[in-house]
Structures are given as C-alpha cells and as structure tokens.
Amino acid sequence: MISISAQSEQLMQAFQSGFEQSSFSNGERQIMLHAVEVFSRKGFVGTKIKDIAQSAGFSQGYVYTYFKSKEDIFTRIAALASGGAGRAVRYAAQLRGTAIERIGWLTEAFLSPDSLAMQHWRLMLLLSSATDAIPDEAKRISKERQAEPIEAFIPLIIEGQNEGDVVQGDPLMLALAYFSMVQGVGLARLQTTMPLPFPTAEVVLRLLRKNG
C-alpha cells in the first residue's frame, strides 16, 4: 500500500461509509463490488448474472433477491458511483486545514489503489468504453450527475486562490483540468499491467499549486 496521510485515510473511510449507507445490506454491497470487477473484465455485454454470482460466492437466486437483472445491477452501481465523486469532495471540504492541504488529501484518497475510489474509476471506464451497450438509465444518471464533483470543487479552488496557495485563473477551468488529470491517472493505473511509476498526488497538485 502506498503511504498516505491520516486525513486521506479518513477520507477513504468516509468513501466506504457512504457506500455502505447507500446500500441495503452487506450482501447487496458485495454483489455490486464484485459486479464492477466482472463488468470491468468481461464488459457489459459479456457479463452474465451467473458470472457476478460466482465471483461474489453467491447463488444466482440470491443475486435475484436484490436485483432483477444485470441491467438493474449496473444502473444501481452507476447511481452510487456518479454521486460518489461529489460526496468525496464535500467530505474533503469539511476537514480542517488550508484549501491546498484538503485538495492534497483528497487527491491521495482518489489515487490510492486501496481506495473505494478505484471502483469509481472502473465504472467510469466502462461508461466511456461501452456507451452503446449499457442501459439508458445508467447513461442518464451519469450524465445528470457528472458536474457534481466539479461544482463541489470550485469553492475549494477559490478558497485556495484567496489564501495565495492556488494559481490564479478561471476556477471552473482549473477544476476541469484537475479532474481530467486525476481520472486519467486512475484509469491508466487500471489499464496498465506493467509496474510503472504513476504520478503521485504531489505531481497532480503541481497543476494547482501557485509555486509549482
């Protein structure tokens, strides 16, 4: 595990807690977590309920007690993941510290391989790579909520600019650039099997830090 700060650990626990509170039962959570992994491996079209059940160690009948179909599972995951990034930013905003410190802790939590955020990047990869195949409802939810993390992040950018730690510029453009880079690093980590040294949170922060 990559060494991260105590605040980032706190954020990762908040991600997990938010996921647990959004789900009905432990069984349901396990099904969704395994479904993300199976969807990522086999694609939406190639995935069957039996594949998800087998991965989670459940019977197909047990999966059907919570979900009507694989479309239902995928749409539920899309709803949770689409709101997850926005919630993550709001968690970070509530921590004590300067704006650039909170952004740094958030970035560590987003990029940690052990974070639930990695499940979010997996789903984003699926949504972008199989747009014709995935359920329309999942696409609608994702589209409606894609601006939430940007909107929640802009006040942190402005606060950091007022404190003199974040570069001047259009806060919206800076927020878009930040999330493009974070998501890009997260997706690259998922897609690459070679042991490459991926950019750290500190490298990402150079995009925003006033003194580089």
DADA-V542025 format. One record per helix or strand of 3 or more residues. SS is the DSSP state (alpha for helix, beta for strand). FROM is the first residue (numbers start at 1). TO is the last residue. If there is no record, write none. Layout:
# DADA-V542025
SS FROM TO
SS FROM TO
This chain:
# DADA-V542025
alpha 6 21
alpha 26 46
alpha 49 56
alpha 60 64
alpha 70 93
alpha 99 111
alpha 117 129
alpha 136 145
alpha 148 163
alpha 171 191
alpha 201 205
